[in-house]
Amino acid sequence: MKINLVSFNPLAADTADNSARVLDLLRAPAPQADIWVLPEAALCGCPLFDLFDDKRLLAQNLAALKEIAKETKETAVVLGYMDKQNGAPATAAAFIYKGKITKIFDTETVSYKGKRLQLVLGTPDQAPADPDADAVLFLAARPYLKGNIAPRVDALKKFAKKHGVPSLLCCLLGGGDGMIFDGLLAAADKKGSLILLGEPFREQTLTFDLDEKYTPVSYKKPWQEELLSALAFGLRDYVHKSGMDKVMFGISGGIDSAFTAVLAAKALGGESVYCVSLPSYCTSDLSKTLAGQLARTLGVNLEEVGVIPALGGVKEAISHIVSHPKDTTEQELQSRLRTTILGALASEYHAMLISTDDKSECAVGSFVLYGDAGGSLQPIGDLYKSEIYELAEYINKQGELIPRGIIERAPTSELSPNQKDEDQLPPYSVLDKMLRAYLEEGKTPEEISKKFHVKAAVVQDVLTRVNQADLKRRQTAPALQVSAHPFASVLRPIIKKVNL
């Protein structure tokens, strides 16, 4: 018996196109199989949020399921969709053969061509097992997180070995609202050996033959490579599903915009990446030189638009109200004018404007609301600055893409002469540890101060910044989520006073 596992990439709520693509698979001359297996949420897409309660979408899913059933003759189909269970919306799976639909809300064993197949909606880590099953098929839609591919493969192997049954995993592929689904496909034999493994983050079909013997394989990929692939795929899928094929952002000669440029070029190709240098009177010649060097190496488009004329124009326009703007006012004005220029160019090029802010900056509010935080996506918004440096070093091991000057220079927003981030904050190597301890581990200020040998006043200042930044963070673009603690998963009050 041949089983085709498909890393299917649906568009959320687009049942018409999703079902049409399923039918195309069934009608295709190859690869032939006895069963086609598509992941959880294949028909409805994911995430749906409040659309999960949409009665029209539910009706469309059920109608599409019936149309697919009409096409199943000698080949069966297993796929995820949305249905109702006990009167409430629910994710479900369906086994379809010769026009008959068997619905699965948790697990169900079906008989097919002399074999007993257990179908499970979910992952192997806590699934029950049918002792009489000839194979177990898992359909899942779980977002990718840093380092969670290997544990899922291990869970599949452990399940197969424990129950002595061939086990297959078919995961959803795609990106939406910052979430990334890796489309993992895998199979383990009854001894618990991994025998088939697809390439994550790409559309593909993996064929498993229940009657064939396989040579064991293994999953060996550096975490950096896995994470870079996830981010590039997430960016590409988000852009394409938004109806665009190009991105635009400001390039400063700093590590964040450089790393974003590498990701964008990997995701879309250099010809679809538009970088804009936006110098002001605070911008150093080194910044412009490094930005140009990076753009040439990556083969991305680079333009330069100075903000000094626009800055002078705005200051003149408000001079009858504010004759001498405060330093912070002028700094924020520079950032907002840059985003205004980028927005105009993005509109002209029909490109998606993206932000280059990282998680460390988002945490402490080191960004300008309606300024550098502007855009439709934050590709690196769930990566701490120290992680970005580590990934940059990994990228350069395979050939220098990011100039050493960018990696080695002190981080700066260059909104004032000779400004450096560390003028107001601890070094990122220390700051990021403090942020993890507070945001992810729930450590107290006293514990953080003691553990990292940081003065209590500095800890107090950093954590105060974190709590005051909720107003700004709530208004930023979605970030590609790759950690277990993205800001998108935390809903904190905007108006508050946290007693530290």
Long-range contacts (C-beta under 8 A, 24 or more apart in sequence): 1-34, 1-35, 1-113, 1-115, 1-209, 1-210, 1-211, 2-32, 2-33, 2-34, 2-35, 2-207, 2-208, 2-209, 2-210, 3-33, 3-34, 3-35, 3-37, 3-135, 3-137, 3-168, 3-207, 3-208, 3-209, 3-210, 4-31, 4-33, 4-35, 4-36, 4-37, 4-205, 4-206, 4-207, 4-208, 5-37, 5-168, 5-169, 5-170, 5-185, 5-187, 5-198, 5-205, 5-206, 5-207, 5-208, 6-36, 6-37, 6-38, 6-39, 6-170, 6-185, 6-204, 6-205, 7-39, 7-170, 7-171, 7-173, 7-183, 7-184, 7-185, 7-198, 7-202, 7-203, 7-204, 7-205, 7-206, 8-38, 8-39, 8-42, 8-79, 8-172, 8-173, 8-183, 8-203, 9-173, 9-174, 9-183, 9-203, 9-237, 10-41, 10-42, 10-43, 10-44, 10-45, 10-46, 10-172, 10-174, 11-45, 11-174, 11-241, 12-44, 12-45, 12-46, 12-47, 12-48, 12-51, 12-176, 13-44, 13-45, 13-48, 13-51, 13-54, 13-57, 14-45, 15-43, 15-44, 15-57, 15-60, 15-61, 15-64, 16-60, 16-64, 18-42, 18-43, 18-44, 18-45, 18-64, 19-43, 19-64, 19-67, 19-68, 22-68, 22-77, 22-79, 23-67, 23-68, 23-71, 26-68, 26-71, 26-72, 26-75, 26-77, 27-71, 31-205, 31-207, 33-75, 33-207, 34-75, 34-76, 34-112, 34-113, 35-75, 35-76, 35-77, 35-78, 35-112, 35-117, 36-75, 36-76, 36-77, 36-78, 36-79, 37-77, 37-78, 37-79, 37-137, 37-139, 37-168, 37-170, 38-77, 38-78, 38-79, 38-80, 38-139, 38-170, 39-79, 39-80, 39-139, 39-140, 39-141, 39-170, 39-171, 39-172, 39-173, 39-183, 40-80, 40-91, 40-93, 40-121, 40-122, 40-139, 40-140, 40-141, 40-172, 41-80, 41-81, 41-82, 41-91, 41-141, 41-172, 42-79, 42-80, 42-81, 42-172, 43-79, 43-80, 43-81, 43-82, 44-80, 44-81, 44-82, 45-174, 45-176, 46-141, 46-172, 46-174, 46-176, 46-179, 46-181, 47-176, 47-177, 47-179, 48-82, 49-177, 52-82, 52-89, 53-89, 57-82, 58-82, 58-83, 58-84, 58-89, 65-94, 65-96, 65-101, 66-101, 68-96, 69-96, 69-99, 69-100, 69-101, 70-99, 72-96, 72-97, 72-98, 72-99, 73-98, 76-112, 78-119, 78-137, 78-139, 79-139, 80-121, 80-139, 80-141, 80-172, 91-121, 91-141, 92-121, 93-119, 93-121, 93-139, 95-119, 109-133, 115-210, 118-165, 123-152, 123-155, 123-169, 124-152, 124-155, 124-156, 124-158, 124-159, 124-167, 124-169, 125-155, 125-159, 127-159, 129-159, 129-162, 129-163, 129-165, 131-163, 133-165, 134-165, 134-166, 134-210, 135-165, 135-166, 135-167, 135-168, 135-210, 136-160, 136-163, 136-165, 136-166, 136-167, 136-168, 137-168, 137-170, 138-167, 138-168, 138-169, 138-170, 139-170, 140-169, 140-170, 140-171, 140-172, 141-171, 141-172, 141-181, 142-171, 142-172, 142-181, 143-179, 143-180, 143-181, 143-481, 144-180, 144-181, 144-182, 144-200, 144-230, 144-482, 145-481, 145-482, 145-483, 145-484, 146-223, 146-226, 146-227, 146-482, 146-483, 147-223, 147-226, 149-182, 149-184, 149-200, 149-219, 149-221, 149-226, 150-219, 152-184, 152-186, 153-184, 153-186, 153-194, 153-197, 153-219, 156-186, 156-188, 156-194, 157-188, 157-192, 157-193, 157-194, 158-192, 159-188, 160-188, 160-189, 160-190, 160-191, 160-192, 161-188, 161-190, 161-191, 161-192, 162-192, 164-190, 164-191, 165-190, 166-190, 166-208, 166-210, 168-208, 173-201, 173-202, 173-203, 174-237, 174-241, 175-233, 175-234, 175-235, 175-236, 175-237, 175-238, 175-241, 175-480, 176-237, 176-238, 176-241, 177-478, 178-234, 178-238, 178-377, 178-382, 178-478, 178-479, 178-480, 178-481, 178-486, 178-488, 179-481, 180-230, 180-231, 180-233, 180-234, 180-237, 180-480, 180-481, 180-482, 182-230, 182-233, 187-214, 189-214, 194-218, 194-219, 200-226, 200-229, 200-230, 201-229, 201-230, 201-232, 201-233, 202-233, 222-394, 224-390, 224-391, 224-394, 225-394, 227-391, 227-482, 228-263, 228-266, 228-391, 228-394, 228-395, 230-480, 230-482, 231-263, 231-267, 231-379, 231-380, 231-480, 231-482, 232-263, 232-266, 232-267, 233-267, 234-379, 234-480, 234-482, 235-263, 235-264, 235-267, 235-268, 235-354, 235-377, 235-379, 235-480, 236-267, 236-268, 238-377, 238-480, 239-267, 239-268, 239-352, 239-377, 242-352, 242-376, 244-350, 244-351, 244-352, 245-272, 246-272, 246-273, 246-274, 246-349, 246-350, 246-351, 246-352, 247-272, 247-273, 247-274, 247-351, 247-352, 247-353, 247-354, 248-274, 248-275, 248-276, 248-342, 248-345, 248-346, 248-349, 248-351, 248-352, 248-353, 248-354, 249-274, 249-275, 249-276, 249-342, 249-353, 249-354, 249-355, 249-356, 249-375, 250-275, 250-276, 250-277, 250-278, 250-338, 250-339, 250-342, 250-356, 250-372, 251-275, 251-276, 251-277, 251-291, 251-294, 251-295, 251-302, 252-277, 252-283, 252-287, 252-291, 252-356, 252-413, 252-414, 253-284, 253-286, 253-287, 253-288, 253-289, 253-290, 253-291, 253-294, 253-406, 253-409, 254-287, 254-406, 254-409, 254-411, 254-412, 255-385, 255-388, 255-389, 255-392, 255-402, 255-406, 255-407, 255-411, 256-356, 256-357, 256-358, 256-361, 256-380, 256-385, 256-388, 257-291, 257-356, 258-290, 258-294, 258-392, 258-402, 258-403, 258-406, 259-380, 259-388, 259-391, 259-392, 259-402, 260-354, 260-356, 260-379, 260-380, 261-294, 261-295, 261-298, 261-300, 262-298, 262-392, 262-395, 262-401, 262-402, 263-379, 263-380, 264-300, 264-354, 264-379, 265-298, 265-299, 265-300, 270-298, 270-299, 270-300, 270-301, 271-299, 271-300, 271-301, 273-298, 273-300, 273-301, 274-300, 274-301, 274-303, 274-345, 274-346, 274-349, 274-351, 275-300, 275-301, 275-302, 275-303, 276-302, 276-303, 276-304, 276-305, 276-341, 276-342, 276-345, 277-302, 277-303, 277-304, 277-305, 278-304, 278-305, 278-306, 278-307, 278-338, 278-341, 278-342, 279-304, 279-306, 279-307, 279-308, 280-306, 280-307, 280-308, 280-311, 280-334, 280-414, 280-415, 281-308, 281-417, 282-334, 282-414, 282-415, 282-416, 282-417, 282-419, 283-414, 284-414, 286-405, 286-409, 287-414, 289-405, 290-403, 290-405, 290-406, 290-409, 293-403, 293-405, 294-401, 294-402, 294-403, 294-406, 297-400, 297-401, 297-403, 298-401, 303-345, 305-341, 305-345, 307-334, 307-337, 307-338, 307-341, 310-337, 310-340, 310-341, 311-337, 327-416, 331-368, 331-415, 331-416, 332-368, 332-371, 332-415, 334-415, 335-368, 335-371, 335-372, 335-413, 335-415, 336-368, 336-370, 336-371, 338-371, 338-372, 339-370, 339-371, 339-372, 339-374, 339-375, 342-374, 343-374, 352-376, 352-377, 354-378, 354-379, 354-477, 355-379, 355-381, 355-476, 355-477, 356-380, 357-381, 357-476, 358-383, 358-384, 358-385, 358-388, 359-383, 359-384, 359-385, 359-435, 359-479, 359-483, 359-487, 360-384, 360-385, 360-386, 360-428, 360-431, 360-432, 360-435, 361-385, 362-469, 362-473, 362-476, 362-479, 362-487, 363-435, 363-439, 363-465, 363-466, 363-469, 363-487, 364-425, 364-431, 364-435, 364-462, 364-465, 364-466, 364-469, 365-465, 365-466, 365-468, 365-469, 365-472, 365-473, 366-413, 366-421, 366-425, 367-472, 367-476, 369-471, 369-472, 369-475, 372-413, 373-472, 373-475, 373-476, 373-477, 374-477, 375-477, 376-477, 377-477, 377-478, 377-479, 377-480, 378-476, 378-477, 378-478, 378-479, 378-480, 379-479, 379-480, 380-479, 380-480, 381-476, 381-477, 381-478, 381-479, 381-480, 381-487, 382-479, 382-480, 382-481, 382-482, 382-483, 382-486, 382-487, 383-482, 384-428, 384-432, 384-435, 384-436, 385-411, 385-428, 385-431, 385-432, 386-428, 386-429, 386-432, 387-432, 389-428, 425-462, 426-454, 426-458, 426-462, 430-454, 431-462, 434-459, 434-462, 435-462, 435-466, 438-463, 438-466, 439-466, 439-485, 439-490, 440-484, 440-485, 445-500, 460-500, 463-498, 463-500, 464-500, 467-496, 467-498, 467-500, 470-494, 470-496
